[in-house]
């Protein structure tokens, strides 16, 4: 299916691994010119080379921290007029006792998961409005809709980002600028694999055994964690020509772990 975005330019922040990389790959398969940012140069360059080799699409790595003023300036210097913006980041740490979360923990999380994405959108939306075409997708967390103490540092700021996204989307939709959110649950990503492997080593088990335990304990209906490339396909659809009537939505892709009619 042709999504109608071949030749469009896209910035994918946090695109060197996991769901960001899956999103970049899905867009590259649609013929989008990509500018992919991340902080770690080695992994970013390798990811971009892999996507370029598989799809043949132009993929430019930009080593930058998109939560900082300097990082945003560097990314926008590489691609000053993108048609598409996809934003994600390494999730903030899992927490235990909410009382143990410090002010510094909150400041770091807010900069990365809330303030940085908002400032990036503020810089790009006026140009998208002038050009009468734009797509923005924020990849957050299902914890924004379904709170959990362990995910407070991630869920609370991203709930605020979803609120902001919804409000702004209503203002710019008439200009064919569509802003939406995807809220993933548990996915097989490098970060999750690292965490689960640490637990497996401590318990004398394997990664797959620990995944199975989480699936059982949390009653994940799909019976497994998600695949980042599958999520990327949804991101690409949200960025497509066909998304021109999709305004301010927050789609939870979480394998049926939660109970909610809407």
Phi, psi and omega per residue, in radians:
X1 nan 2.189 3.128
X2 -1.463 2.072 -3.085
X3 -1.462 -0.012 3.041
X4 1.335 0.387 -3.086
X5 -2.134 0.256 3.098
X6 -1.040 2.281 -3.141
X7 1.543 -0.174 3.033
X8 -1.184 2.752 3.112
X9 -1.869 2.351 -3.091
X10 -2.319 2.426 2.929
X11 -1.758 2.239 3.032
X12 -2.086 1.857 -3.138
X13 -1.539 2.322 -3.080
X14 1.338 0.640 -2.981
X15 -1.769 0.291 -3.082
X16 -1.502 -0.213 -3.089
X17 -2.793 2.945 3.000
X18 1.037 -2.419 -3.059
X19 -1.226 -0.503 3.040
X20 -1.142 -0.764 3.102
X21 -1.155 -0.724 3.098
X22 -1.050 -0.653 3.111
X23 -1.207 -0.761 3.114
X24 -1.058 -0.742 3.137
X25 -1.096 -0.770 -3.136
X26 -1.097 -0.704 3.113
X27 -1.203 -0.685 3.121
X28 -1.107 -0.625 3.104
X29 -1.128 -0.380 3.100
X30 -1.590 0.071 3.092
X31 1.466 0.362 3.130
X32 -1.428 2.460 3.027
X33 -1.399 2.086 -2.986
X34 -1.845 2.483 2.943
X35 -2.198 1.894 -2.980
X36 -1.913 2.204 -3.127
X37 -1.970 2.642 3.009
X38 -2.943 2.907 -3.106
X39 -1.452 -0.595 -3.072
X40 -1.535 1.981 -3.006
X41 -1.141 -0.821 -3.025
X42 -1.065 -0.856 -3.118
X43 -1.181 -0.659 3.139
X44 -1.119 -0.846 -3.115
X45 -1.076 -0.719 3.139
X46 -1.137 -0.740 -3.141
X47 -1.112 -0.755 -3.137
X48 -1.132 -0.704 3.111
X49 -1.115 -0.689 3.127
X50 -1.126 -0.788 -3.133
X51 -1.156 -0.713 3.132
X52 -1.103 -0.749 -3.120
X53 -1.155 -0.646 -3.100
X54 -1.323 -0.631 -2.976
X55 -1.895 -0.411 -3.063
X56 1.374 0.024 -3.141
X57 -1.438 2.646 3.070
X58 -1.154 2.237 -3.141
X59 -2.358 2.028 -3.107
X60 -1.923 2.086 3.073
X61 -1.390 2.442 3.078
X62 -2.264 1.886 -3.119
X63 -1.376 1.875 -3.058
X64 -2.885 2.697 3.036
X65 -1.677 1.833 -3.027
X66 -1.269 -0.070 3.059
X67 -1.524 -0.102 -3.113
X68 -1.894 2.713 3.096
X69 -1.039 -0.758 -3.119
X70 -1.136 -0.714 -3.138
X71 -1.128 -0.773 3.125
X72 -1.098 -0.696 3.125
X73 -1.093 -0.694 -3.137
X74 -1.173 -0.730 3.132
X75 -1.141 -0.772 -3.108
X76 -1.260 -0.427 3.030
X77 -1.176 -0.588 3.120
X78 -1.320 -0.600 -3.111
X79 -2.506 1.456 -3.012
X80 -1.295 -0.374 -3.083
X81 -2.304 1.173 3.139
X82 -1.299 2.634 3.018
X83 -1.539 -0.460 -3.015
X84 -2.293 2.429 3.018
X85 -2.277 2.153 3.021
X86 -2.072 2.273 -3.065
X87 -2.221 2.251 2.960
X88 -2.638 3.112 -3.128
X89 -2.821 2.925 3.007
X90 -1.072 2.265 -3.069
X91 -1.147 2.509 3.035
X92 -1.006 2.800 -3.066
X93 -1.030 2.570 2.946
X94 -1.170 2.530 -3.122
X95 -2.104 2.730 3.045
X96 -1.764 -1.730 3.119
X97 -1.204 2.124 -3.129
X98 -1.066 -0.454 3.129
X99 -1.202 -0.303 -3.110
X100 -1.466 -0.137 3.141
X101 -1.297 2.237 -3.068
X102 -1.672 2.944 3.064
X103 -1.061 -0.671 3.126
X104 -1.135 -0.652 3.067
X105 -1.034 -0.795 -3.129
X106 -1.135 -0.766 -3.120
X107 -1.069 -0.770 -3.137
X108 -1.109 -0.785 -3.132
X109 -1.128 -0.755 -3.120
X110 -1.127 -0.691 3.110
X111 -1.067 -0.757 -3.024
X112 -1.401 -0.756 -2.953
X113 -1.748 -0.226 -3.107
X114 -2.226 -1.072 -3.014
X115 -1.197 -0.752 3.114
X116 -1.034 -0.918 3.102
X117 -1.019 -0.696 3.130
X118 -1.112 -0.792 -3.129
X119 -1.128 -0.612 3.100
X120 -1.143 -0.774 3.122
X121 -1.091 -0.713 -3.138
X122 -1.057 -0.594 -3.132
X123 -1.327 -0.512 -3.023
X124 -1.696 -0.532 -3.018
X125 -1.043 -0.754 -3.127
X126 -0.980 -0.728 3.122
X127 -1.160 -0.700 3.090
X128 -1.080 -0.727 3.117
X129 -1.086 -0.784 3.133
X130 -1.064 -0.650 -3.097
X131 -1.507 -0.103 3.098
X132 1.098 0.547 3.061
X133 -2.837 2.267 3.074
X134 -2.978 2.575 3.064
X135 -2.373 2.253 3.072
X136 -2.235 2.264 3.079
X137 -2.242 2.114 3.025
X138 -1.714 2.195 3.069
X139 -1.657 1.921 -3.084
X140 -1.860 -2.114 -3.141
X141 -2.723 2.560 3.054
X142 -1.085 -0.360 3.086
X143 -1.126 -0.260 3.060
X144 -1.230 -0.555 -3.140
X145 -1.693 -0.559 -3.095
X146 -2.131 1.538 -2.981
X147 -1.102 2.564 3.073
X148 -2.517 2.434 -3.129
X149 -1.004 -0.649 -3.099
X150 -1.202 -0.354 -3.063
X151 -1.990 0.382 -3.082
X152 -1.031 -0.762 -3.087
X153 -1.135 -0.415 3.106
X154 -1.697 -0.795 -3.028
X155 -1.175 -0.772 -3.059
X156 -1.136 -0.881 3.111
X157 -1.115 -0.603 -3.107
X158 -1.344 -0.440 2.977
X159 -1.134 -0.710 3.077
X160 -1.130 -0.675 3.121
X161 -1.144 -0.690 3.097
X162 -1.116 -0.676 3.096
X163 -1.099 -0.827 3.115
X164 -1.052 -0.823 -3.129
X165 -1.003 -0.798 -3.117
X166 -1.089 -0.771 -3.111
X167 -1.104 -0.810 -3.094
X168 -1.226 -0.605 -3.104
X169 -1.018 -0.597 -3.120
X170 -1.187 -0.481 -3.090
X171 -1.364 -0.628 -2.977
X172 -1.821 -0.101 -3.072
X173 -1.032 -0.601 -3.115
X174 -1.155 -0.236 3.102
X175 -1.714 0.226 -3.111
X176 1.118 0.577 3.005
X177 -1.941 1.961 -3.030
X178 -1.938 2.209 -3.094
X179 -2.129 2.184 -3.084
X180 -2.499 2.996 -3.071
X181 -2.270 2.455 2.957
X182 -2.020 2.319 -3.052
X183 -2.075 1.659 -3.099
X184 -1.413 2.686 2.987
X185 -1.640 -2.267 -3.102
X186 -1.517 2.158 -3.131
X187 -2.253 2.653 3.032
X188 -1.292 1.724 3.078
X189 -2.246 2.940 -3.136
X190 -1.066 -0.668 3.135
X191 -1.128 -0.780 3.129
X192 -1.181 -0.699 3.114
X193 -1.071 -0.709 3.106
X194 -1.095 -0.810 -3.128
X195 -1.103 -0.841 -3.084
X196 -1.203 -0.568 3.086
X197 -1.191 -0.614 3.057
X198 -1.108 -0.754 3.114
X199 -1.136 -0.729 3.141
X200 -1.088 -0.727 3.126
X201 -1.107 -0.723 3.133
X202 -1.174 -0.554 -3.091
X203 -1.649 -0.096 -3.092
X204 1.218 0.582 -3.125
X205 -2.111 -2.875 3.104
X206 -2.053 2.930 3.089
X207 -0.993 -0.839 -3.105
X208 -1.109 -0.628 3.107
X209 -1.143 -0.682 3.126
X210 -1.229 -0.648 3.046
X211 -1.060 -0.798 3.131
X212 -1.054 -0.644 3.119
X213 -1.128 -0.786 3.132
X214 -1.117 -0.741 3.116
X215 -1.014 -0.771 -3.129
X216 -1.226 -0.829 -3.083
X217 -1.086 -0.592 -3.076
X218 -1.845 0.114 3.073
X219 0.906 0.918 3.085
X220 -1.304 1.950 -2.989
X221 -1.054 -0.592 -3.101
X222 -1.241 -0.262 3.061
X223 1.423 0.174 -3.129
X224 -2.898 2.991 2.958
X225 -1.346 2.864 -3.138
X226 -1.420 2.943 3.091
X227 -1.835 2.255 -3.058
X228 -1.079 -0.563 3.135
X229 -1.237 -0.552 3.065
X230 -1.136 -0.751 3.104
X231 -1.099 -0.658 3.125
X232 -1.009 -0.587 3.125
X233 -1.133 -0.639 3.079
X234 -1.181 -0.693 3.088
X235 -1.025 -0.807 3.135
X236 -1.047 -0.708 3.102
X237 -1.100 -0.725 3.113
X238 -1.133 -0.401 3.127
X239 -1.622 0.020 -2.950
X240 -1.462 3.002 3.036
X241 -1.089 -0.486 -3.073
X242 -1.378 -0.057 -3.106
X243 -1.574 0.276 -3.020
X244 -1.268 -0.044 3.066
X245 -2.117 0.270 -3.124
X246 -1.826 1.808 -2.950
X247 -2.154 2.022 2.991
X248 1.118 0.538 -3.120
X249 -1.544 2.674 3.071
X250 -2.206 1.821 -3.069
X251 -1.696 2.069 3.070
X252 -1.527 2.106 3.069
X253 -2.010 1.662 -2.930
X254 -2.432 0.313 3.000
X255 1.201 0.235 3.127
X256 1.447 0.459 -3.127
X257 -1.381 -0.377 -3.074
X258 -1.864 2.897 3.108
X259 -2.114 1.836 -3.139
X260 -2.759 2.286 3.111
X261 -1.232 -0.658 -3.136
X262 -2.132 nan nan
